[in-house]
Amino acid sequence: MSNSPEIPYSTTLLVRDTCLCLHVQRAARALARLFDDALRPIGLTNGQFSLMMSLNRPEPPPMGPVANLLAMDQTTLTAALKPLERKGWVLVTANPRDRRRKLLTLTPEGRAVLAAALPIWVSTHARLEAKLPEGDAGRLRRDLVTLA
């Protein structure tokens, strides 16, 4: 392995300072911690909040569109649903039109938890947006949507 190419430390610094993937990952972790801490008192993580909010629809959604919205595969979604099912906040039922497919429903208890979480999310989100330069959260959202 002594013949392996040497990458100069200056390249490491260049990647550290310019890599969009690294910067987005770091920001995502920081935001996840912020919202996890805020939502912890009511027993939710930021991911669970997003998942439950994605189920807050007039009709129970199938798994596919929810997985797409949350940018996860259906196996990961199934795993994320398990603790919410155990707490009695979400029901996973067979779709009556196609028994192989599942529909996802917030229970009344789940709706109550989501209602309790919403003011926490609103205040945390407002504090976060206020930290952005020129308060331009819309630009950041547009840029992130473009990258996604």
N, C-alpha and C positions, 0 to 999 in steps of 0.2 A: 503493500500500500504506500510505500515511500514515493512511488511515481504518480500518485494522485495529484491532480492539478490544485494549485493553491488559489484560493479566491482572496483577493486583497480585502483587508478590513474596510477599506473605503467603500467597497461594493456592499458589504454588510450594512454600513451606515446609510448608503443610498437606498437600499431596499427598506430599511427601517423607516426612513423618512418619507418615502414616496409610495410605498405599496398600499394601494386602495384596499385590498383584501385585508391586510393587517389592521388598517385603521378602522374599517367597518367592523371587524371582529372585536377589536378592543372597545369600540363604542357600544356594540351590541351587548358585550359582557357587562359593561358599566351600567347600561340602561336596565338590563335584566336584574342586576343586584339592587338598583334603586327601587324598581317596582316590586321585586320580591320582598324587600325590607318593608315597603309601605303596605303591602297586602298581607303580610305575615299575620298580623293580629286577627284577621278573619279567616285564616287557614287556607289562603290561596297563594299560588305562585303567579308570576306574570304570565307564564305559559297557560296555566289553567284559566286565568281570567280571559285571555284572548280566545281560548277554545270555547269557554262557556259563552262569551259574547258572540262568537260565530254561530252559536246555536239559537240565539235569541231572534227567532224569525216567526212569521205567522204560521208557517207549516214546518214540521220536522224535516230537516234537510237529510239527504243521503250522505254517506261517508265521503264519496268521491269529491263533491264540491267543497266540503269542509276541509278535506286534506289539501286540495288545490289552493284554497284561500290561505291556509296556514303554511303552505310550502313544505309539506311533509308527505311521506308515502303513507298508504293506508295501514301498514303494519305499525308504524310509529304512532299514528293516530289511535289505533286500537290500544296500544300500550298506555298512551296518555289518558285515554278514557277510563281505564280500569280504576284508578283511585277515586275519580269523580263518581263512578258507579257505586263503589263501595261506600262512599259517604252519602249516597242516596240523592245526589244532585243531578245526575244524568241517567236517562234510560236509553238503552240500545235495544231496538226491537226489529223484527223482520219487517221488511217492506211488504205490505199486502199485495202489491202488484207483481213483485218478484221476490220470493221468499229467500233467495240467495243473497239479496242486498239488505243492508241495514239502514234504519232511520235513527236519527239522534234527537232526543228530546230533553229539554231542561225540565226537571221536576219542580213542583211548587217550592220545595226547599232550595233547589238550585237557583230558582228565580230570586228568592229572598236573599241568598248569599250574593248573587250578582248585583242586586239592588243595593246591598250594603257596601259592596266593593266599588260601585260606580263613583260616589263622591270622593273616595280615596284616590281613584285613578284620575279624576278631574283635577283635583288639587295638585297631585304629583306631576301631572302632565303640564299644568299651567306653570309651575315652578321651573320645570325643565325647559319649556319653550321660552320663558323669560331669560334664560341663560344664553340663548342663541344670539349671535351677532345680529343686530338690527331686528331682532325678533322675527326673522324670516323662516319660520318653520315650514311654510308652504314650499319654499324653494328646496329645502332639504328633503321633504317628502317626494317632490317631483323627481329630484335627482336619484333618490333611492328606488323609486318605481322604475325609472329608466334603467338602472343597473340590474334590477330584478328581472 
